[in-house]
Amino acid sequence: MSSERPGGPAGDRPRRGIMFVISSPSGAGKTTLCRRIISEVPGVSLSVSATTRPIRQGETDGADYLFRTSAEFEEMIDRDAFLEWAKVHRNYYGTPRAEVEQRLVAGMDVVFDVDWQGARALKTQRPGDVVSVFILPPSIPQLRARLEGRPGSTAQSVAARLAGAHDDILRWGEYDYALVNDNLDTAFSELRAILIAERTRRVRAALGRMVDRLLAESQPPTAGPA
């Protein structure tokens, strides 16, 4: 059976999905890698965050973000409807709880494109479900070049993101895995390998009934009377 398919063996309950949490400094490539893992590995979906920031040109409500008013977001906070939430630059961001839980129970892996604060909060909430990966840039000069090459970048925005990168990189040791995005294809292959390996860990594979069957089938025949 392919390890890329969600769920367990035929006749067994599906394995519980993985919360695949991916973080990096801005410009290190986490969003591109998240999109590739979702599009190229079966059984993976993206966690869509809720936010109160204004919708930008080209964005779609429900696909890029769940756009909510401050009142709606705060009502969700009061209902404990988020796995994690934070207020960043006067706007709220958060991970809705119900949809993520439904996907995990169905054996779907869920990718989270979040910063270190979100990663820490998710791991606190669901330590047994989270597998976290930190993406490092190959060097700060290369990170600067990537940021400067973004459409609409300014000297001020690049400087602010580089300052934030220092704080982000300080937290790399909090993650289960770290990889360097020096080559996008290589980084993707490594990220995919981490996900596939985590799917087959004994605690997640949901193979109990299959193992019981194999043990029963492999029992030596009972000796008859002499």
Phi, psi and omega in degrees: 000138181290136178284356180270355180269137177290156177090175181258193181295161179304134179087351178255158177290151178298147173293156174286140181291170180255139168270102187265097189264123184236128180227160175190163167297153177302128180097355182275351171108012185294322182294318177297317180293321177299316180297321180292319182294326179288320184278336188250349179244121180297151174079022181235137176226164182263135171285122180265118182280154171267148179209157175257002180288156181296146177291139181259161180302131179092349179273154180235129177296129180096342179252306178277312176211164166265104186276123185229155173284165177300320180296318179295318181296315181295328175294323176292324176299315181298329180273003183058042185272001181245142168289323176203152176206159179204159174252119185234121179051048174074003176242146176274145171224142179198161180254110179299137187283313194298312184293321178299313181298319178299318180293318180298316180298327179281359179088014179270135174277139185240125180267135178241118176263090188225165176275182185295329179293317177296320179298316180296318180294318180295320180293327176293320181286319187225064186300329181280346183261336190274133165239121187246141181228132176252130180260119179261144171283156179292331178195162177290321175301321177291323177297317178300316181297320178296317180294319180293335180277356179287140176301134177081004180290149176232167178300322181291317182292323178295316180298319181294319181289326176292323176296320177292330181298324179300312180295322179297312184295330177303333185266007187299331181289350178280352187264156179289324182223156172220140176219157183257125179269073176273325177227124188300317181295319178294316179298320179295318179299320178292319179295317178298319180297322177298314181297314181296318179296319180293328177297328185263005174299144186305321184290346182247343193287345179055045183259009186305311182293323179295317179297319177301319180294317180297320179295320179295319181290334184265003178299132177296146180298142178290131180293137178280177178297144181293000000 
